Amino acid sequence: MNCAVLGAGAWGASLADRLVRNGHSVRIWAYEPDVADLINSSHTNRFLDGVVLAPSLVASSEIKDVVTGAEFVVLVAPSHVTRVVAEAAQPYLMRDAVVVVASKGIEQHTLARMSQVAADVFDRDGVVAISGPTFAAEVVRGQPTAIVAACADLAAAERVQQLFHGPSFRVYTQPDVIGVELGGAVKNVMALATGIAEGLELGFNARAALITRGLAEMTRLGVALGADPATFAGLAGVGDLVLTCTGLLSRNRALGVEIGRGKTLDEALRGRETVAEGVITTRSAKALSERVSVTMPIVDAAFSVLFEGEAPRDAIVELMNRDPRPERDD
C-alpha cells in the first residue's frame, strides 16, 4: 500500500518505520526541513535517539509530495495543530483514501476528538482512530506492543488492522471510537497528576489511588459522551493509563514530577522540544467535563496546579479531604 504519515516526531516516525517494515511504500511529512533531511540522508530522527529507521522511508517537508497518491493517510501531529495539518493535506487527499488518526488529544476550542477534527476537515465518515499503551522508542525497536484500531465502520478498522499488524505489533479492532480516543487523551492528564504526586514523594499508595480514581473519572466522562464503559478496561483505557502514569519514558509523567518538585509549569516546559499533551488536554478535559456535568476532581486539581498557581501539596490535600462517598458513586 502507498501510505502517508503526517508528523515526523517520535510517534510518527515509529509508525512510519513499522509500516515500511510491513512491506508498504511510505512517505512521511516533517514540519522541520532538517528532520526530513536527516531521515533521507542518515535514516535517523532526532526525536528517537540511537535508532536507525528503515532505509526506504522517504521524508519531505512538502505536504503535497507526501499525501498525493496515498491510499492510507495517518495523522500524527500534536493535537493543537492537527486541524491545521489536516487542512494543508486536504487538497491532495484521494477521495477513497483511508484516514487514520494516531494523535491523542481534545481540541481546545471545539472540544472535538481528533477523529472528529479529521472527519470535519476531510468531510468524510469512517475515520479510524488508533490508540493504546505505546512508547514510540519501544515500537521502533520492535518490542512487543498491542494497540486498538477503532471505527464504527468495522471494515475500515479491519483494513487499518491489516496495514499495521505484524509479529511484534498486534492490532485489535473495536467500534467504540469515543471511548478509545477519550482514554488516549485523558490518561495524559492523569499521568501529570501521578507525576506530581511522585515529585512530592507521596509513595506508591498515592500513585495507585490516583491511577484507579483517574480511571473512574475517564470512564464517567466517556459514558456521559456515549462511550462503552468496557472500553476503559481495555488497551486504550487502563492499558494506556498504567503505562503513561508509571513508565519512565512518559513525557507527561516526567513533567508532573518536575512540577511536584517545585518548578512552575513555564519552568518545567522551558527547553522541551517535544509536546506534553497532558497540559493542553487538562484545559480541554475540564471544559468538556463541565459541558456534560461530570465530576472530575483529579482533572480539576491538575488544572488548579498548572494554571491557577495552587501549590501541588495543597491540591493533593484537597483531593484527600473530599467528602467520603461510595467507590462507585458518581
N, C-alpha and C positions, 0 to 999 in steps of 0.2 A: 504494500500500500504506500501511497505518497502521503506523507504526514508533515504538518507544520506545527511547530511548538513555539508559542509566543511568550517569551520570557526566558532569559538565559541565566537566571540566578541558580542557586544550588538545586532547588527542586526541579526547575525547568530543564536544566542540563542533565540531571539524573534520569528524568523521564525520557528525554530525547535519546540518551545513551541506551536506555532499556529498549526503546523501540527499534533502534538500529540493530541491536544485538538479537532482536526477534526477527530480523530479516527485512525490515521495512526501509524505504527511502525517506530520509528525514532531513528537513531544513529547520533551523532554529533562528528565531529573531532575537537579537540583543539590542537593548536600548543604547548601550555604550559601544561605540565602534571598536574600542580596544579589546573588549570582551570577545566580539566576533572575530577579530584578527587573531587572537590567541587560540581560539577554538580551531580555526582553519590552519594556522601555522604550526602549532605545537600540540594540538588536541588537549589543551588544558583549560581550566576555568579558575579564575582567582577566588571564586566562592567555594571551590572544592579542592582544598589543599592536598597535594600528593596523589591526585587522581589523573589517570590518562583516559580520555574519552575515546569512544570508537572512532577510528581514523576516517570513516566515510561520512561522519556527521558534518554537514555543511552549515555554516553560520553566515548571517548577514544582518546589517543594521538597517536594511531597506525592507520594510514590511511587505511591500508588493512582491518582491522577489521570493519571499518565504511562503506567502499564502496562495499565490497564483497556482492553480492546478492541484491543490491539496485535497485529498479525499477525506482526511481527518484533520481537524484544527483543534489544537489543545491550548487553552488559555491558562497561563501560569504566571500572570502578572500579579503584583501585590494588589490587594482588594481595592485600595483607594485610587488606583489607576486602571482597573480592569475595564471600566466603561470607555475610557479614552483609547486604550489599546484596541478594544473591540471595534470602536468607531473607525479607527485607522485601517483595520483589516477588512471591514465590511464591503468596500467596493470591489475587492478582489476575491471574495468568497464564492466558491461554486454553490449553486442552489442546492445540490444534493449532498454537499459535504456534511459529515457528522461533526457536530461541535461538542467538545469535551471541556469541562471546566475543572481545573485542578487547584484553583485559588480558593483559599479558606478565609471567609470574612463576611461582613454585612456592610453594605454601602451606607455611608453616614447619613446622607440627606434623605434618601428614599427609603432606607431600611430594607432594601431588597437583598435577597441572597444572590450569590454570584451567577447561578444558573438563570435567575430571573433577569439579571442585567444582560447576560448574553442573549437570552430569548428576546428581550426588548430591542437590543441594538440590531440583531440579525433577523428579527421579525420571523421567528420560526419556533415550532414546538420541537420536542424531542431532544433538548439539550441534556447531555449526560454529565452528572457530577461524579467525580472520583474523590474518595477520601479514605482515611484510615490511619493507623499508627505507623507513621513513616518518618524516619530521618533520612534526608537525601544522601548523606555520606554513606549510610549503610546500603541503601538501594543501589547506588552506583558501584559499590564494591561487590554486589551480587549476594549480599547476606539475605537470608530468608525473610520475606515480607508478605503481608496479606493486606489487601485493600478491598473496597466496595465500589462498584460502578452502579450508580442509581439513576433510574429514569422511569417515568410512568409508562413509556414505550419500551416494553421488555426486549423487543428486537434490537432497538438501538443500544440498550445496555449490554446485550449479548455480543454485539459487534465490537464494542469497546473492550469487553472481557477478552475476546479472541485476539484483539490487537495487542493488548499488554501482557496477557497471561504467559508465563514461562516457568522454567524449572525452579527459579528462586523468587518468583514474583506471582503469587497466587491472587486471582481476582474473583470475587464473588459478585453476584448481581442482586439487586432488590429494587422495589418500586418506590420506596419512601424517600424521595429527594429532599423533602423538608427536614426530616429527622437527620439524614446524613449530613446535610450542609450545616444545620444548626449545631450539631455535635462537633463538626470540624472547626466551626468558628468560635463558639463559646468556650470550648476547652482551653483556648489560649488565655482567656480571662482568668480561668481557674488556675492555670499554670503560673500566671503572675502572682495570684494570691498565695499559692503554696510556696512560691519562691520568696515572697515577702516573709512568710512565717519561718522559712528556713534561715533567711538572713537575720531574723530576730532570735534564732536558736531556740525555737519553741518545741522542737523534738518531733519524733516520728508519729506520736499520737495525734498531734495537731495536724500534721500533713495528711494522715489517713482520714481524719474527720473532714478536712476541707475537700479532699477528693470526693468522698462519699456524699457530702451535702452539696457539693458542686454538681455532682451527677443528678441529684434530686432537682436542683434548680434548672439545669439544662432540660430535663425531662418535662418539668412543669411548663416551661416556655414552649417546648416543642409541641406538646399536646394541645396547648391553647391555640397554636397556629396550624393544627391539623396533622401533626406527625403521629406515627405509630409509636407508643411508648417502648415497645420491644426493640426498636432500632437503637435506643440508647444503651441497651445491654450488649450491643454488638461491636464490631470493629471501629465504626465511625463514632461510637459513643464512648463506652468505658475503655475500649482498647486505646483510642487516641488520647483520651483523658489521662489515663495512667502513664502512658509514655511521655506525654508532654509535661506532666507535673513532676515526674521523677527522673527523667533521662538527663544525663549530663550534657547532651547535645542540644537541649531545648533552649532556644533564644529567649522565649518568654519567661521561663523559669529563672534563667540567669539574670535577666533584667530585674525580676522581682527580688532576687537575692541582694542585688546591689542597693535597691531601694530599702529593703529591710535593714541593711547595714548602715543606712543613714544618708544615702545620696538622694537628691531630688530627681524627679523624672528627667528634667533637662540635663542634669549632670550624668545620669545613667545612660542617656541616649547619645551623649556627645561622642563623636568619633566613630559611631557604629555605621558601617556601610550597609548592613543587612537590616531588613524590616522586622520589628517585633509586632506581629499583627494584633496581639492582645491589647495594645494601647488603643488602637483605633476601635477595636471591637468592644472594649469596655464602654465607650460612649454609645455605640450603636446598640449593644445589648441592653443597656439601661433604658434607652429611649424605646426600644421595642417592648421591653417588659412593662413599661408604663403605658404604652399604647394598648396592650391587651390585659392590663391589670393583673400581672403575675408578680408575686413576691420573689425577689432575688437578692437576699441580704448580702451574699458574698460579692456579687456584681456591684451592689451599692457601696460596699466597703472599699472595693478596689477603686471605684470612681472617686470616692472621697479622698483617698490617699493620693491618687495620681493627679487629680485636677482641682481639688479643693484645699489642699495643704494639710489634711489631717495627718497626725503622726501615726505611722503604721501600728505601733503598740496600742494606741488608743482605739484604733479601728478594730483590732483583734478583741480588745476588752469589750467593746460594744457588741460584737458578734456573740461573745460568750455570755453576755448579760441579757440577751433577749429573753422574753418570757418563755417558760417551759411549755412544751407542746408535744403532741404525739409525733412519732417519727414520720408517719405517712400523712400528717395533716398539711394542707396547702398553706 
